[in-house]
Amino acid sequence: MLETSARLLKLLSLLQAHRDWSGTDLAERLGVTTRTVRRDVDRLRELGYPVHATAGAPGYRLGAGSDLPPLLLDDDEAVAVAVGLRTAAGGTVAGIEETSVRALAKLERVLPSRLRHRVHALQSMTVPMAVAAAPVDPDVLTAIAAACRDHEGLRFDYRSHAGQESRRSVEPHRLVHSGRRWYLVGWDTDKEDWRTYRVDRLHLKTPNGPRFVPRDPPDEDLAAYTSRAISSAPYRYQARFTMHAPAETVAGLMPPTRGAVEPVDARTCVLRCGSNDLDEIIVWVTLMDIGFEAHEPPELVERIGVMADRLRAASAGR
């Protein structure tokens, strides 16, 4: 009986880890016959797990049921879920903080002591830095994610960086989270171009638009694409620098919402950032304490020269 129970747990773990399994593959993993696999699958169904038979060659898939049966997590997965719930409790999705705390309390009650110590050690040694982040409605996020998955157009009212209101029709592609804010990357059907929208600034309209054929994304690296879009496009000045340091060094000093970093070689990279104030850009880059060359815009290059002359004059008077 103990052997059968252990085998059922291992079978459930395999089904949760992979979308489709053939009966032969499961039998090999479990060291049993395909007939035993069929019997074990029947036992899981009796316990409430919706194990479906797949078309074609005999196979199995764990589906969604009307109830939520227990999940099996390995040690690293359990720690990851616990840390994720702690983060969500103070995150940027409105309305899930209390739910996250309740889920975390349930999880921690069943965590083995060795895992509780890992989670608590990480929590106690981490000091969160408060940031001004606009929370978003989780229902909005799930509605957008579903539209991305199902290739359904979205219609929404949108408030731009400058406060202008407009109506948008978009073919949604992906959601991107910067750590502080959520962004939607999609094809604007009116402007016939890719655009990035802050989710907290949009108000969805129903019903969704028509289904569409997915387009090739604007960039294979959507995180980098979004970083470029939100760090320079909304601002009056878009600056470009050559930084004399590795890309990973500069990226560690410049949040993705402030600037986009592109490697050139092992020792240099390109930094693109934006602001409505030239002096603000200069201060950002100068305080990184890395050698750099400013390329554009011309007003920035000129302003750096003026400030350099002023600083030289101030130091000469000492």
N, C-alpha and C positions, 0 to 999 in steps of 0.2 A: 504493500500500500504506500509506504514512504517513497519507494522508487517511482511508482506511478505518479504521485503528487509532484515530485521533483521534475519528472518529465513533462507534466502539464505546465508547470511554471516555465520551464525552458522553452516549450512550444509557444506559449503565450508571448514570451520575450522575443522570440524570432518573428512572430507575426506582427508585433508592434514595431519592430525595427525595420521591416522591409515591406513594401506594398504588396507584391505578389510572390507567392512561393509555389513551386510545383510539389506534388506529393512525394516525388522521388527525392528532391532536394531536402525536404524536411526529414524524410526517413534517414537519409545519410547523415544529416546533422545530429539527429537524435539516436542513431544507432539501432533503429528498429525497422520493421517492415512497413510498407505503405498501408497495409491493412490496419496495423496498430495506429498509424497516424490518423486514419479515418475514425477509429474508435475514440482517440483522444480529442479530435475535433468535435465529435458528437458530445463528449463530456463538457468541453468548453461552452458549447451552445447551451447545454442544460444549465450551466452556471451564469448564463446571461450575456456571454460574449458573442457578438454577431459575426461569426466566421462564415464568409460567403464562398461558394464554389465559383471559380473563374472559368470563363469559356475556353474552348480548345482543349489542350491537354489538361488532365485532371490537376487542379491547383486550388489554392486557397488565398483569401484576402480577408483581413480584419476590417470590417465596416463599422459605420456609426449606428448605434442602436437608440432605442427610446430612453434607455437609462445609461448612466455613466458607470461602467464596471471599474474595478480597481486597475490601476496602471502599475506596471513593473518598471522600476528605475534602478539603474546601477548606481554605484557610489557617486561618480562624477556627475551623472545626470541629476541626482537628488540634490547635490550641492548647488549645481547650476540653477535649478528651479527655485531653491530657497533664496539664493542671492538675487535672482531675478524678481521674485516677489517682494523682497525687501526694497529693491530699487523702485519697483512699480508703486510701492506704498507712498513714495515721495516724488513720483515722476510727473510727466507732462500730459498724461491722459486723464481728463477730468472724470471724477466719479468712480474710479476703480481703487482709490487708496484704501477705503474701508474693506472692500472685497478682498484686496490683496492681503491685508492684515489677517482677515479670517482664514484665508487659504493657507497662509504661512503658519498660523497657529496650529491648524490641522496637520500640516506636514511635519512640523517640529515635534509634535507629540509622538509620531511614529518613527522619527529618525533614530538610528542607532547612536549611542553616545559618541562614538568616534567621529560621526558625521556632524553631530550637533556642535562638537568642539571646533571643527573646521569652519563651520558657518559663523559661529559666535566669534571666533578669533578674527575672521575677516571683517565682521561687522564692528567689533570693538576697536580695531586698529585702523578703521577708515573714518575720516572726517569729511562729511559732505560739505561742499561749497554751495551756498545758496546762490541761485542764478535767477534772473528775471525771465521766466519762460511762460509763454501763453499756453495754458492747457487746452486740449481739444476734447470734444465729445467722442467717447469710444464708439458710439453708434455711427458717427460720421466716418471714422476710420474704417470700420467694418464694411460700411456701404461702399466706400471708395475701393477698398481691397476687393470686394466682390465684383465690382464693375471692371476692375483691372483683370481679374481672373476670367470673367465671362465675356470680355471684349464688348462691353456695353458703354455707349456714350454717356457722358455726364453733362448736366446743365446746372450752372450755379451763378449766383451773384458774387462778385469779387471786389474787395477793397484793396487797391494797390498800395505800394509803399508811400505814395504821395497823398493817399486818402481818397483817390478817385474811385467812384463806384461804376461797375460795368457788368454786363451779362456775358457769360462765357459758355461756349459749347466746346467740349474737349473729348478727345479719345484718350482715356487714362491709360498710362503704361505701368508706373510703379509708384509706391510710396517710399520716401527716403526720410530717415530720422537723423537729425544732426546731433542729437544728444540734448538739445534744448527745444527744438521745434520740429514739426512734421511738415514735409513738403510733398506735393503731388507733381510728378513729371508726366506731361501729356502733350498730345498734338492738338493745338488750337485750330479748329476747323475754319474759323473766320480769318485768322491771321495767316493760316497755312504755314505754320512753323511750330517747332517745339517750344514749350514754355514750362516754367517752374512756378508753382503756386503755393503760398503758405496756407496750410489747411485751416488754421485758426482764423483766416481772413475770408473764407468762402462759406457760402450758405447754399446747400444743395437744394435743387428743385426736383420735384417728382412729376411724372415718372422719369426713368432714365431715358436717354436717347436711343437711337437704333444701334443694333450690333454692327461691328466693323471688323475689317480684316486687319490684324496687327501689323504695324509698320516696323521697319528696322529701327532700333533705338538710336538716339542721337550720339551715343557714345557707349562703348562696351563697359566702361567704368562709370556707372551712373552716379556713384558717390562723388567722384571727381567732377563730373559734369554739373551736378547740383551745387557743389562747392564753388565752382566758377560762376555759376549763374547768380547765386545769392550773395557772393562776396564782392561783386563789382557791377553787375548789370543795373541794379536799382539806383546807383549813385551817379552824381554829376561827373566825378572824375574816376576813370579807370586807369590804374597805374600798372606798369610792368617793370620789374627789376630782375637783374641777374644777381643771385646771391652766391657768395663764395663759401658755400658749405653744402654738405650732402642734403638731399631732399628730405630725408627722414629727420634730420636735425632741425631744419626750418619748419617742417610740418609740426614738430613737437612744440614749437614756440608760437605758431600761428593757428588759432582755431579754424576749422573749415568754414565757419560762418564769416570769418574775417578775410581769408585769403585762400587761393588755390595754388598748390605747389606742383611743378612739373620737373622731373629730373632731367638734367642735361648730360652729366657724366657723374663719375663717382665723387667729384668734389664741388660741383656747381649745380645750380637749379634755377628755374624761373619762378618768380613769385608774382601773381596777379592779385590785386586787391582794389577796393574801391572805397570812396568816401565823398561826402559833400564838402569836405574841408581838406585842403592840401596839407596844412600843418599837421593834421591828425595822422595822415598817411606817413609823413616824415617821422613823426614821433614813434609810431608803431615799429617802423623798420629800423630806426636808429637804436632803439632800446633793445633790439635783439642782439646787439653787440656782435654783429657779423658784417664782414666787408660786403659792399654791394655796389652795383652800378644802376642808375636810374635811366630808363629809356623813354618812357612816355607816361603821361602826356607832356607836351613841351612846357606847359605852365608849371608842372611839377619840377622839371629839371631846372627851370629858371628860379623857382622858389628855393630849391636846395642851395643854389649858388648864393642867393641873397642871405640865407640863414648862415651859410658857411662863412661868408665875409663878416657877418655880425659877430659870430662866435670867435673868429680869429682876432677881431678887433678887441673883443672883451678880454681874451686871454693875453694879448700883447700889453694891455694896460696894467698887468699885475707886477 
